[in-house]
Amino acid sequence: MDIQKNIDEIKSQLPAETRLVAVSKFHGVDEILKAYDGGHKIFGESRVQELIEKQPHLPEDIEWHFIGRLQRNKVRFITPFISCIHSVDSERLLRQIERQAARVDRVIPCLLQMHIAEEDTKTGFSEEECWKLLESNKWREYKHIQLSGVMGMATFTDDEAVVRKEFAKLQAFFNKVKEHFFADGPHFKEVSMGMSSDYKIAVEEGSTIIRVGSNIFGERE
Ligand SMILES: *Cc1c(COP(=O)(O)O)cnc(C)c1O
């Protein structure tokens, strides 16, 4: 795998406003450094244990994004350094991030993970649940969280039309939420969608952050 070449190729296809999170889960420090040495600084991990093992061995100016399911009792391990949490799927998790971010005096950008796929296995809020959370207005008291947008994973299928429909639905929901709750909130601007198999469709549907792993680092073992 020519990691740098893979990253350059993906980046060359992205609009200026769309960022790439290189998903380095299951890959070692050496492989991450190859990407870093080529100039890439944004990496994504989906397990707390794996992330906190690798992070101390890597340059401090890496922007780490947490993209996997996050247990509340593990939040405190990542709040000292994490740049963005893509996978907020409950009010309780949000509250825990607030509490732990306050302890280290940081403000952490967080995305609300939406369940957009047909598969039940994928996690996230339904639109109704998410709307309810936002209407409760509790999040407005959370001074150490910056709600920055939404995240979603499409159904794993070859049927492009299904994937496109799910991404379009996420984009539409984002627009609705932005207009209703964040009209004065310039930070609410991210739509995190698109992985190796579907990032091209996601970009066409307005993704601002794509999360790509295997197309950069190769298949995971
Ligand atoms: C693993 C993972 C990715 C990257 O998947 P690839 O298919 O390897 O690009 C993206 N998003 C999430 C949430 C992941 O867990």
The ligand as a MOL file (V3000), in Angstrom:
LIG
                    3D

  0  0  0     0  0            999 V3000
M  V30 BEGIN CTAB
M  V30 COUNTS 15 15 0 0 0
M  V30 BEGIN ATOM
M  V30 1 C -14.0190 1.8120 10.2060 0
M  V30 2 C -14.8850 3.0000 10.0300 0
M  V30 3 C -14.7600 3.8250 8.8940 0
M  V30 4 C -13.7990 3.5390 7.7550 0
M  V30 5 O -14.2050 2.4050 7.0430 0
M  V30 6 P -13.5150 1.9740 5.6620 0
M  V30 7 O -14.5590 1.1640 4.9840 0
M  V30 8 O -12.3170 1.1900 6.0180 0
M  V30 9 O -13.1800 3.2000 4.9080 0
M  V30 10 C -15.5580 4.9470 8.8330 0
M  V30 11 N -16.4490 5.2610 9.7990 0
M  V30 12 C -16.6090 4.4900 10.8900 0
M  V30 13 C -17.5980 4.8850 11.9200 0
M  V30 14 C -15.8320 3.3400 11.0380 0
M  V30 15 O -16.0090 2.5740 12.1250 0
M  V30 END ATOM
M  V30 BEGIN BOND
M  V30 1 1 1 2
M  V30 2 1 2 3
M  V30 3 2 2 14
M  V30 4 1 3 4
M  V30 5 2 3 10
M  V30 6 1 4 5
M  V30 7 1 5 6
M  V30 8 2 6 7
M  V30 9 1 6 8
M  V30 10 1 6 9
M  V30 11 1 10 11
M  V30 12 2 11 12
M  V30 13 1 12 13
M  V30 14 1 12 14
M  V30 15 1 14 15
M  V30 END BOND
M  V30 END CTAB
M  END
